Amino acid sequence: MIELRNLTKRFGELTAVNDVTLTVHRGEFFAVLGPNAAGKTTTIKMITGLIKPTSGAVRVAGFDVQAEPLEVRRRLAYVPDFPFLYEKLTPWEFFRFIGQLFQMADERIEAAARGLIPRFNLEDYLRKPIEGLSHGTRQRVAIAAALLHDPEVFVIDEPMVGLDPHHARVVKDILKERSRTGMTVFLSTHQLSVAEEMADRIGIMHQGKFVAVGTSEELRRQSGSDGVLEHSFLALTRQEANLSEEKATGAKRA
């Protein structure tokens, strides 16, 4: 459902994403881990069509993101780490607005919203302006609105930011339920525990590349670490940093 082929993005002399090839299948829950400036958010912005690759291609649900953007957007949902909401609207008005963007009939909007509102505990906030809501409540509104049109692919960056433990659990449960019924989830997070608990596969990015992709167990074997994902993550990113340093040193000597 998500195909990255030799994907590269440069900003001047900086290569933020470097020749990445990856396939995430239908119904797969894929989590991306990586240190700051690893290329995670840049990759997400190319998947969602917000920025154009320097080279390479992205396909979502079988459609090329650059050549067929409307077809991609009909099937995609995206929630950034700090989602934009129209603050003068109420959550209920925002749901109607989002549903209309996806050309949903009023009856379908109402039915979908009525199914999501209690799951996200939003009943008490539906008629209040978004500008007066807490960050965690806004995050729940954004995620619920993104699920409204029943997307085939859901891309989410740091979904647990601002959520208390109860609502973090709700979001985890809903995303996992949707992935089991066929929705592909591409999640970026700094929280290793979230990736380990939720993901079918995990990709570790470092310096613009995936240095490892696999299940938690496969990453442990690849890193030679014990049973803790944190140790696998640190070992794999350290190995890549050491290799990069050795290459740079060798190039200077040459």
C-alpha positions as CSV (number, residue, x, y, z in Angstrom):
1,M,0.0,0.0,0.0
2,I,3.0,2.3,0.5
3,E,5.9,1.9,-1.9
4,L,9.1,4.0,-1.7
5,R,11.5,3.5,-4.6
6,N,15.0,5.1,-4.5
7,L,13.5,8.0,-2.6
8,T,15.8,10.9,-2.1
9,K,15.3,14.5,-0.8
10,R,18.0,17.1,-0.7
11,F,17.8,20.6,0.7
12,G,20.8,22.3,-0.8
13,E,23.9,20.4,0.3
14,L,21.9,18.4,3.0
15,T,20.6,15.0,2.0
16,A,17.7,14.5,4.4
17,V,16.5,11.2,2.8
18,N,19.0,9.1,0.9
19,D,17.9,6.5,-1.7
20,V,15.3,4.8,0.4
21,T,13.4,1.8,-0.9
22,L,10.6,0.3,1.2
23,T,7.3,-1.5,0.9
24,V,4.6,-1.4,3.5
25,H,1.8,-3.9,2.8
26,R,-2.0,-3.6,3.1
27,G,-3.1,-3.9,6.8
28,E,0.5,-3.7,8.1
29,F,1.3,-1.6,11.1
30,F,4.7,-0.1,10.4
31,A,6.5,2.1,12.9
32,V,9.5,4.3,12.1
33,L,12.1,5.1,14.8
34,G,15.1,7.3,14.6
35,P,17.0,10.1,16.3
36,N,16.3,13.7,15.6
37,A,17.1,14.7,11.9
38,A,17.1,11.1,10.8
39,G,14.7,11.8,7.9
40,K,11.5,10.5,9.4
41,T,9.3,13.6,9.0
42,T,10.8,14.4,5.5
43,T,9.9,10.9,4.4
44,I,6.3,11.3,5.8
45,K,5.9,14.6,3.9
46,M,6.9,13.0,0.7
47,I,4.5,10.1,1.3
48,T,1.7,12.6,1.9
49,G,2.6,14.8,-1.1
50,L,3.5,17.8,1.0
51,I,7.0,18.0,-0.5
52,K,8.3,16.8,-3.8
53,P,11.2,14.2,-3.9
54,T,14.5,15.2,-5.4
55,S,14.5,11.8,-7.1
56,G,12.7,8.5,-6.7
57,A,9.0,7.8,-6.4
58,V,6.2,7.2,-3.9
59,R,3.1,5.1,-4.5
60,V,0.2,5.0,-2.1
61,A,-2.6,2.5,-2.6
62,G,-1.3,1.8,-6.1
63,F,-1.2,5.5,-7.2
64,D,1.8,7.7,-7.8
65,V,1.8,10.5,-5.2
66,Q,3.2,13.1,-7.7
67,A,1.3,12.0,-10.8
68,E,-2.0,11.1,-9.2
69,P,-2.3,13.3,-6.1
70,L,-6.1,13.4,-5.9
71,E,-6.4,9.6,-6.1
72,V,-3.9,9.3,-3.3
73,R,-5.6,11.9,-1.1
74,R,-9.0,10.1,-1.4
75,R,-7.4,7.1,0.2
76,L,-5.0,8.7,2.7
77,A,-5.2,10.2,6.1
78,Y,-2.4,12.2,7.7
79,V,-2.1,13.6,11.2
80,P,1.2,15.5,11.9
81,D,2.7,15.9,15.4
82,F,1.0,19.3,15.7
83,P,-2.1,19.1,13.6
84,F,-3.7,22.2,12.1
85,L,-7.4,22.7,13.1
86,Y,-9.7,25.5,12.3
87,E,-9.9,27.0,15.8
88,K,-13.2,29.0,15.3
89,L,-15.1,25.8,14.5
90,T,-16.4,23.3,17.0
91,P,-15.3,19.7,16.7
92,W,-18.7,18.8,15.3
93,E,-18.4,21.5,12.6
94,F,-14.8,20.4,11.9
95,F,-16.0,16.8,11.3
96,R,-18.7,18.0,8.9
97,F,-16.1,20.1,7.1
98,I,-13.6,17.2,6.7
99,G,-16.4,14.9,5.6
100,Q,-17.5,17.3,2.9
101,L,-13.9,17.7,1.7
102,F,-14.0,13.9,1.0
103,Q,-17.4,14.3,-0.7
104,M,-19.1,12.2,2.0
105,A,-22.9,12.4,2.2
106,D,-24.3,14.0,5.3
107,E,-25.8,10.7,6.5
108,R,-22.4,9.0,6.2
109,I,-20.6,11.9,8.0
110,E,-23.0,11.7,10.9
111,A,-22.8,7.9,11.1
112,A,-19.0,7.8,11.0
113,A,-18.7,10.7,13.5
114,R,-21.3,9.1,15.9
115,G,-19.1,5.9,15.9
116,L,-15.9,7.8,16.6
117,I,-17.0,10.4,19.1
118,P,-17.6,8.1,22.1
119,R,-14.5,6.1,21.4
120,F,-12.4,9.3,21.7
121,N,-14.5,10.7,24.6
122,L,-15.4,13.8,22.8
123,E,-19.1,14.1,23.7
124,D,-18.5,17.0,26.1
125,Y,-16.6,19.1,23.6
126,L,-18.6,18.8,20.4
127,R,-20.2,22.3,20.7
128,K,-17.2,24.1,22.1
129,P,-14.8,26.1,19.9
130,I,-11.6,24.2,19.2
131,E,-9.5,27.3,20.2
132,G,-10.5,26.6,23.8
133,L,-9.6,22.9,23.9
134,S,-6.5,21.4,25.4
135,H,-3.8,20.0,23.2
136,G,-4.7,16.5,24.1
137,T,-8.3,17.0,23.1
138,R,-7.3,18.7,19.9
139,Q,-5.2,15.7,19.1
140,R,-8.1,13.4,19.6
141,V,-10.3,15.6,17.4
142,A,-7.6,15.5,14.7
143,I,-7.2,11.7,14.8
144,A,-11.0,11.1,14.8
145,A,-11.5,13.5,11.9
146,A,-8.7,11.7,9.9
147,L,-10.5,8.4,10.4
148,L,-13.9,9.8,9.3
149,H,-13.6,8.8,5.6
150,D,-12.3,5.3,6.5
151,P,-8.9,5.7,4.8
152,E,-7.0,2.9,3.3
153,V,-3.6,4.3,4.5
154,F,-3.1,6.3,7.7
155,V,0.1,8.2,8.3
156,I,0.6,9.7,11.7
157,D,3.6,11.5,13.3
158,E,4.1,11.2,17.0
159,P,0.4,10.3,17.8
160,M,0.8,10.2,21.6
161,V,2.0,13.8,22.0
162,G,-0.2,15.5,24.6
163,L,-2.4,12.4,25.3
164,D,-2.9,11.1,28.9
165,P,-2.4,7.4,29.4
166,H,-6.1,6.6,29.1
167,H,-6.5,8.3,25.7
168,A,-3.1,7.0,24.5
169,R,-4.6,3.6,25.1
170,V,-7.7,4.5,23.2
171,V,-5.7,5.7,20.1
172,K,-3.5,2.6,20.2
173,D,-6.6,0.3,20.3
174,I,-8.4,2.0,17.5
175,L,-5.3,2.1,15.2
176,K,-4.6,-1.6,15.8
177,E,-8.2,-2.5,15.2
178,R,-8.2,-0.6,11.9
179,S,-5.0,-2.2,10.8
180,R,-6.5,-5.6,11.5
181,T,-9.3,-4.8,9.1
182,G,-7.0,-3.7,6.3
183,M,-5.9,-0.2,7.0
184,T,-2.2,0.4,6.5
185,V,-0.6,2.4,9.3
186,F,2.7,4.3,8.9
187,L,3.6,5.7,12.3
188,S,6.6,7.8,13.3
189,T,7.5,8.0,17.0
190,H,10.3,8.5,19.4
191,Q,8.6,6.2,21.9
192,L,10.2,2.8,21.5
193,S,7.6,1.2,23.7
194,V,4.8,2.3,21.3
195,A,6.7,0.8,18.3
196,E,7.4,-2.4,20.1
197,E,3.8,-2.8,21.4
198,M,2.0,-1.8,18.2
199,A,4.0,-2.5,15.1
200,D,4.2,-5.6,12.9
201,R,7.5,-4.3,11.6
202,I,9.8,-1.5,12.7
203,G,12.1,0.6,10.6
204,I,15.1,2.4,12.1
205,M,16.2,5.5,10.3
206,H,19.5,7.2,10.7
207,Q,21.2,9.8,8.6
208,G,18.5,9.6,5.9
209,K,18.4,5.8,5.5
210,F,16.7,2.8,6.9
211,V,19.6,1.1,8.7
212,A,17.4,-1.8,9.7
213,V,13.8,-3.0,9.0
214,G,12.1,-6.0,10.7
215,T,10.1,-7.3,13.6
216,S,11.4,-6.5,17.1
217,E,12.9,-10.0,17.3
218,E,14.7,-9.6,13.9
219,L,16.1,-6.2,15.0
220,R,17.4,-7.8,18.2
221,R,19.2,-10.5,16.2
222,Q,20.6,-8.0,13.7
223,S,21.9,-5.8,16.5
224,G,23.2,-8.7,18.6
225,S,21.6,-7.1,21.7
226,D,19.5,-8.6,24.4
227,G,15.7,-8.6,24.5
228,V,15.3,-4.8,24.9
229,L,14.3,-2.8,21.8
230,E,16.1,0.3,23.2
231,H,19.4,-1.6,23.2
232,S,18.8,-2.7,19.6
233,F,18.0,0.8,18.5
234,L,21.1,2.2,20.2
235,A,23.3,-0.5,18.8
236,L,22.1,-0.2,15.2
237,T,22.3,3.6,15.1
238,R,25.7,3.5,16.7
239,Q,26.9,1.0,14.2
240,E,25.7,3.2,11.3
241,A,27.3,6.3,12.9
242,N,30.7,4.4,13.2
243,L,30.5,3.3,9.6
244,S,29.8,6.9,8.4
245,E,32.7,8.2,10.5
246,E,35.0,5.5,9.0
247,K,34.0,6.4,5.5
248,A,34.5,10.1,6.1
249,T,37.9,9.5,7.6
250,G,38.9,7.2,4.7
251,A,37.8,9.9,2.2
252,K,39.9,12.5,3.9
253,R,43.0,10.3,3.9
254,A,42.4,9.5,0.2
